[in-house]
Amino acid sequence: MRTGERVATLERVSTAEAYVAALDESLVGPRRVRRGLVQEARDHLDDASAALSDAGYDRAEAERIAVADFGDLDDIVPAFQTTLAVAASRRTAWMLFAVLAIQPLLWDGPLGPDNGPAPDGVVFAMLDNAVEYGGGAMILAALALLVATGIGNRWFAAGRGIARLTAITTLVSAASIKVIGLAMVLLSSGRDPAAWLLFVVFIIVPFSVTATQARRTLALC
């Protein structure tokens, strides 16, 4: 930011309300978390301004000092945006874990090789193993990311790197499961149309929604 623009920005947000409005306008991410961060900033500025007013400063000067002490938007916005990215990644991890958790029930049940004749051959066997072992690994990965972006965030500051990893893992998992699932259904003989309905309802739709959430998370990183 050029010096002239920086001075203009500082003048524009010299009051607490203007600062909070500019902060709110600059942040992108989960609405509830964003509102909480903005409210936290507003409460801090209100308390600081009130304390300065009690110390003898007029209201305008008190707000100007409170805003200056709170921090420049160039520093505060990236820090808050990281918090929003982690919050979005936590939601993404929850969604990934939820849609993966139902997969064993599907592939051991109505969509599995035991539900009607399964084709012989190396390809189908590889796909079946990929669903079983790869799916298990994905569930463990989703659980690890859920811990890292949730409870684990109390032990270490989960940043945009974790958020980015969560989004990419989710996108790869969603694409893999959809492709493998489609291939297995296509290769299987004697499938009832209900199997295709289950495939669309429990694989295509939920993984597509989860992938959309992952892309939104990635955009915040």
N, C-alpha and C positions, 0 to 999 in steps of 0.2 A: 504494500500500500504506500503510495506517495505521501510526502509530508503534508501537503495541502489536504488530501483526502483524509488522512489520519486526524488532523486538527478538526476538520468538519465533522468527522464521526464522533470524536470526543465531545464536541459541542452539542451534537444531536442527542447524545445519550448522557448528558450531564445530570439529568434528573433520574431518580430511581425508576419511575414509571417508564420513561423512554428507554432506559437500559434494559429493563425486563422485556419490554415489547420487542426491542431489537434482538435480544437473546432468543425469545420465543420464535421470532421470524427466521432466525438462522439455523435452528435445530430441526433435524429430520429423524424420524424414528417412531417407535411404538408410542401411541398417544398418551397412554396412562403414565408411562415412565417420563415422557417429555413434560407432561403437566406437573409431575412431581418435582422434577429438576427446576423448572421455572418457578414453581411455588417456593421451593427452597431458597432460590436466589432472592425472590421478592421478600420473603420473611427475614432473611439476613439483612438485606438493605433497609427494610423498615426498622428493624431493631437497632442497627448501627446509626441510622439517621435520628432515631428517637434519643439514643444515648448522647449523640453529639448536640442535639437540640437542648437536652437537659444540661449539657456542659456550657451552654451559652451561645452556641452558633445559631444563626438564623436558619430557617428551614431549607432554603435554597443552597446555602453554603454547606449545611450538614449533608444534604443529599449528594452534592458534588464530591465531598470528601469520601462519603460512604461508597460511592460508585468507583472512585479512584482506588480506594483500598481493596475493594472486592476483586478487581483485576480487569485488565483490558479484554475486550471481546475476542481479540485475536488469540488470546491465551485460553480464555474460558470456554469458548465454543468448541475447539477441538477436544478438550478434556471431557466436556459434557457429551459430545458426539460419540466418543469412545464408549461411554457408559450406555448410550442408546444402542450402539452396535452390539455390545455384549448382551443387552437385554433382548434384542431381536434374535441373536444367535441362541439364547436360552430357549426362546419360543420355538425356534427351528429345531433344536435338539429334541425338545419334547415331542414335536410333531413326527420327527423321524423315528424316534423310539416307539411311539404309539402305532404307527403304520407298520413298522417292522415286527412288532410284538404279535400281531395277528397272523403273520405269514406262516409260522409253523402249523397253525391250525388249518390253514388253507391247503398247504402242500402235503400235510399228513392226512387230509380229508378229501373234500370234493375235487380239488385240483391236483391231487397227488397221483403218482403212478399206480397206486393200488385201487384207484377208482376207475375200473374198467381196464381193458387191455392196453398195456404200454408198449411202444415199439421197441424192438431189440436194436442194439447198435451202440457204438461208442459215443456218438453225439448226444443222444438222449441221456445216456448214463453220466456223461460229463456235466450236462445241464442239471441233472438231478443232484449231483454232488455239489455243484455250484450253489444251488438253492439251499442245500442243507448246511454246508460248511461256510460258504460265503455269506449266507444270510445270518448264520450265527456270529460270524466275525463282525458283520455290520451292526448287529444288535449290541454287541459288546462295545463297539466304537461309539455308537449313539449314547450308550449309558455313560461311557467315559467323558464324552463331550458334555453330557447333561450335568455330570458332577463338576466338571471344570468350569462351566459357565454359571453354575448355581452355588452349591455349598463350597466348592473349591475356590470360588471367588473371594471367600472370607480368608483363605490362607495365602493366596497370592492374587495380585491384581490381574485378572483376565483382561487382556487388551484386544486390539483389533486383529492380532494374529490368530488368537483362539476363535474369534468370531468368523474370520475368513476361512479357517480350517473347518469349522462347523458347516459353513455354507457349501464349501467345495465337497466335503464328505457327503453331505446330503444330496447334492446334485448328482454325484457319481453313483451313489446308492440307488437313487430313484431311477436313473437311466438304466442301470444294470438290472434291477429287478424287473422293470417293465420289458426290457429286451429278452431276458432269460425266460420270463413268464410267457411272453408271446410265443417264443420259439417252442417251448414245451407244449403249450396248448395246440399249436399248429402241427407239431409232430405226433401228437397223441391221436390214436384212432378211436372211433366209436364214442366220441365226446357228445354229451347231451348239450343242447343249446344253453342250458342253465349254467354250464361251466363257463361259457363266454360271458354270461351276465355277471357271474361272480368275479371273473377276471376284470371286467370293466369297473364294477362297483368297488371291489376291495383292493385293486392294484392300480389300474389306470387313473381313476379319479383321485384317490387319496395321495398317491405319489406325485401326481401332477400338481395338486394343491400344495404339497410339501415343497416341491421344487420351486414353485412360485414364491413361497415364503423364503426359501434359501436365496433366490436371486435378489429379493428385497434386502436381505441381510448383507449379501455381498456388495450391494450398491452403497451400503452405509460404511463399508470398510475402506 
